[in-house]
Amino acid sequence: MAFAKRMTEGYSFPASPPTCHTIMARPTPAEFDKTKIVAENRRARYDYYIEEVFEAGIALTGTEVKSLRFGEGSIAESYAEVKNGEVWLVNSNVPEFSHGNRHNHEPKRVRKLLLKEREIAKFHGAVERKGMTLVPLSVYFNSRGRAKVELALAKGKNAADKRATTKDREWKRDQARIMRDHG
């Protein structure tokens, strides 16, 4: 009854209740969307135990993007480090763009990686306390055309561990060969 009284007294209400549009972060897929792989660090899986893998954006200049789109670039000897709450990719090589002018980029410059604060804090804690390393596994373009780095939180292997890994890989290869021949 009170509602009908207010309506007659000149109060107006919106036709539909206001809605609250919250913008949520896109969920991280289990496997990263790699459309075009530019560079891979194949040795990293041999030299390190890979604990966790993250996807990070990378801050690039225009000529660096063009050079990467041509498939040039190397992360074989590179690593990432946390400094002042930011993550930096060190010692990665993106050669100068062949059609660039005098404003071309420096090939071995330190590049900033774009991550969430929670991930940066996790990296900082793991590197400081557990003695782990941040190793880039690959550089690629996703389906939206953005350059990304697949970054791993890893622990180094010693020589005996590397021998054991090689021995296991060879045994699995021999097993597959035996099963194929006698299967």
C-alpha positions as CSV (number, residue, x, y, z in Angstrom):
1,M,0.0,0.0,0.0
2,A,2.9,2.4,0.8
3,F,4.3,1.8,-2.6
4,A,1.1,2.7,-4.4
5,K,0.9,5.8,-2.2
6,R,4.4,6.9,-3.2
7,M,3.6,6.4,-6.9
8,T,0.6,8.7,-6.6
9,E,2.6,11.4,-4.7
10,G,5.0,12.0,-7.6
11,Y,7.9,9.6,-6.8
12,S,9.4,7.9,-9.8
13,F,11.3,4.7,-9.9
14,P,13.5,3.3,-12.6
15,A,12.0,0.7,-14.9
16,S,14.5,-1.9,-13.9
17,P,16.8,-2.1,-10.9
18,P,20.4,-0.9,-11.5
19,T,22.8,-3.6,-12.2
20,C,26.4,-3.8,-11.0
21,H,28.8,-4.7,-13.9
22,T,31.9,-6.1,-12.4
23,I,34.8,-6.6,-14.7
24,M,36.6,-9.8,-13.9
25,A,40.0,-11.0,-15.0
26,R,40.1,-13.5,-17.8
27,P,40.9,-17.0,-16.3
28,T,44.3,-18.3,-17.2
29,P,44.2,-21.2,-19.5
30,A,45.9,-24.5,-18.6
31,E,47.9,-24.4,-21.8
32,F,49.1,-21.0,-23.2
33,D,47.8,-19.9,-26.6
34,K,50.9,-20.0,-28.8
35,T,50.1,-19.0,-32.3
36,K,53.7,-18.3,-33.5
37,I,56.7,-19.4,-31.5
38,V,59.6,-17.1,-32.2
39,A,62.3,-18.5,-29.9
40,E,62.7,-21.5,-27.6
41,N,65.1,-22.3,-24.8
42,R,65.3,-26.1,-25.2
43,R,68.3,-26.4,-23.0
44,A,66.4,-25.0,-20.0
45,R,64.5,-28.3,-19.6
46,Y,67.8,-30.2,-19.5
47,D,69.5,-27.8,-17.1
48,Y,66.7,-27.1,-14.7
49,Y,63.8,-28.8,-12.9
50,I,60.8,-26.8,-14.0
51,E,58.5,-26.2,-11.0
52,E,55.9,-23.8,-12.3
53,V,55.3,-22.0,-15.6
54,F,53.8,-18.5,-16.1
55,E,52.9,-16.4,-19.0
56,A,54.3,-12.8,-19.0
57,G,53.8,-9.9,-21.4
58,I,57.0,-8.2,-22.6
59,A,57.5,-4.5,-23.1
60,L,59.0,-4.0,-26.6
61,T,59.7,-1.1,-28.9
62,G,58.3,-1.1,-32.5
63,T,61.4,-2.3,-34.2
64,E,61.7,-5.2,-31.7
65,V,58.2,-6.3,-32.5
66,K,58.9,-6.2,-36.2
67,S,62.1,-8.2,-35.8
68,L,60.3,-10.8,-33.7
69,R,57.6,-11.1,-36.3
70,F,60.2,-12.1,-38.8
71,G,61.2,-14.9,-36.5
72,E,64.5,-13.5,-35.3
73,G,65.4,-13.6,-31.6
74,S,67.2,-15.8,-29.1
75,I,66.7,-16.5,-25.4
76,A,69.3,-19.3,-25.1
77,E,71.5,-17.6,-22.5
78,S,68.8,-15.3,-20.9
79,Y,67.3,-15.3,-17.5
80,A,64.9,-13.1,-15.5
81,E,65.5,-11.2,-12.3
82,V,63.3,-9.3,-9.8
83,K,64.4,-5.7,-9.1
84,N,62.5,-3.1,-7.2
85,G,59.2,-4.9,-7.6
86,E,59.6,-5.4,-11.3
87,V,60.7,-8.4,-13.4
88,W,63.3,-7.9,-16.1
89,L,64.5,-10.2,-18.9
90,V,68.2,-10.1,-19.1
91,N,70.6,-11.2,-21.9
92,S,67.9,-11.9,-24.5
93,N,68.9,-11.1,-28.0
94,V,66.5,-9.5,-30.5
95,P,68.6,-8.4,-33.5
96,E,68.2,-5.0,-35.1
97,F,65.4,-4.7,-37.6
98,S,66.8,-4.9,-41.1
99,H,64.6,-2.1,-42.5
100,G,64.9,0.1,-39.4
101,N,66.3,3.5,-39.4
102,R,68.7,5.3,-36.9
103,H,66.1,4.8,-34.1
104,N,66.6,1.1,-34.2
105,H,66.7,-0.7,-30.8
106,E,69.7,-2.1,-29.0
107,P,69.8,-5.9,-29.5
108,K,70.8,-7.1,-26.0
109,R,69.0,-4.5,-23.9
110,V,67.2,-5.4,-20.6
111,R,63.4,-5.8,-21.3
112,K,60.6,-5.4,-18.7
113,L,58.2,-8.3,-18.2
114,L,54.6,-7.5,-17.5
115,L,53.2,-9.6,-14.6
116,K,50.6,-9.3,-11.8
117,E,51.9,-8.0,-8.4
118,R,51.0,-11.3,-6.8
119,E,53.1,-13.3,-9.3
120,I,56.0,-10.9,-8.8
121,A,55.8,-11.3,-5.1
122,K,55.8,-15.1,-5.6
123,F,58.9,-14.9,-7.8
124,H,60.7,-12.7,-5.3
125,G,60.0,-15.1,-2.4
126,A,61.0,-18.2,-4.4
127,V,64.2,-16.6,-5.7
128,E,65.3,-15.2,-2.3
129,R,64.3,-18.0,0.0
130,K,64.4,-21.2,-2.0
131,G,67.3,-20.4,-4.3
132,M,65.3,-20.8,-7.5
133,T,65.8,-19.2,-10.9
134,L,63.5,-17.5,-13.4
135,V,64.1,-19.0,-16.8
136,P,62.4,-18.1,-20.0
137,L,61.3,-21.2,-21.9
138,S,59.9,-19.5,-25.1
139,V,58.9,-16.2,-26.7
140,Y,55.8,-16.3,-28.8
141,F,52.9,-14.4,-30.2
142,N,49.4,-15.3,-28.9
143,S,46.2,-15.3,-31.0
144,R,45.6,-11.6,-30.2
145,G,49.0,-10.7,-31.7
146,R,50.7,-9.9,-28.4
147,A,54.3,-10.9,-27.7
148,K,54.5,-13.2,-24.6
149,V,57.3,-14.9,-22.7
150,E,56.7,-18.3,-21.1
151,L,58.6,-18.0,-17.8
152,A,59.4,-20.9,-15.5
153,L,60.3,-21.0,-11.8
154,A,63.0,-23.6,-11.9
155,K,65.7,-25.2,-9.7
156,G,69.1,-26.0,-11.2
157,K,70.3,-29.6,-11.8
158,N,73.7,-30.9,-10.9
159,A,75.7,-33.1,-13.2
160,A,74.4,-36.4,-11.7
161,D,70.8,-35.3,-12.2
162,K,71.5,-34.4,-15.8
163,R,73.0,-37.9,-16.4
164,A,69.9,-39.5,-14.7
165,T,67.6,-37.5,-17.0
166,T,69.5,-38.6,-20.1
167,K,69.5,-42.2,-18.9
168,D,65.7,-42.1,-18.3
169,R,65.1,-40.6,-21.7
170,E,67.2,-43.2,-23.5
171,W,65.5,-46.0,-21.5
172,K,62.0,-44.7,-22.6
173,R,63.2,-44.5,-26.2
174,D,64.5,-48.1,-26.0
175,Q,61.3,-49.3,-24.4
176,A,59.2,-47.8,-27.2
177,R,61.5,-49.4,-29.8
178,I,61.2,-52.8,-28.1
179,M,57.4,-52.6,-27.8
180,R,57.2,-51.5,-31.5
181,D,59.4,-54.4,-32.7
182,H,57.9,-57.2,-30.5
183,G,54.5,-55.7,-29.9
